[in-house]
Amino acid sequence: MSTRDRTDTGIMGPEGYPESTRLPATLDSLQGMEVRDSDGDKIGTVDDVYTDERGGYARYLAVKTGWIRAKRHMVPIDDVRMEGEGGDACLVLPYTRDQLKEGPTFGREDAVTREHERGIYGHYGRTGYWDAVRARQTAPAPTPEIAEAEVADMIDRGDDPAKVAVKRWGA
């Protein structure tokens, strides 16, 4: 899979992330980038990026923390912002060191299932991207015909809702 050039806000999901979300133009440039907490203190580095199943949208960062007992903490990509440029660039999370420390961890080869995703978003008190569109909708809710059309579109694209929804970038 090749990295596709994107706008200066990086690869964003179709549900639209908050305006504060800022990422580099390519996912490859995230690898090894310094990560800071909401207070601006260094807490780790980007160990991996997880995308949707098709590799089109960034969903999570695996942030490697610690030296001796290093852990990989999963964080949602929404509300992450890049500060600085070039070699001075870093990512700033909207979470404290303690929030990250207590957050979900995953091994490099672990598959991120919808259950894992709910745990990640639940820990950080966020609405999952799969519910983001629904959460912003106002009454009346979509009709059954619209819901059926959306499912048909998913099937036409080859999406299988029963499959794992997230994968490691480049995997």
FENSUL-V854748 format. One line per field, one symbol per residue. ss: DSSP state (A for helix, B for strand, O for the rest). phi: phi as a letter, one per 40 degrees, with the letter a starting at -180 (. if undefined). A space follows every 10 residues. Layout:
ss->???
phi->???
This chain:
ss->OOOOOOOOOO OOOOOOOOOO OOOOOOOAAA OOOBBBOOOO OBBBBBBBBB BBOOOOOBBB BBBBBOOOOO BBBBBBOOOO BBBOOAAAOB BBOOOOAAAA AOOOBOOOOO OBOAAAAAAA AAAOOOOOAA AAAAAAOOOO OOOAAAAAAA AAAAAAOOOO OOOOOBBBOO O
phi->.ccccbcccg cbcccgcdcc cbbccbcdcc dgccbbcccg ccbibccabb bcdcgcbcba bcbcbgbcbc bbccbcccgc bcbgbfccca bbccbcdcdc dccdbacdcc cccdcccccc ccdcgbccdc bccccccbcc cdcdcccccc cccccdcgcb dccccbaccg c
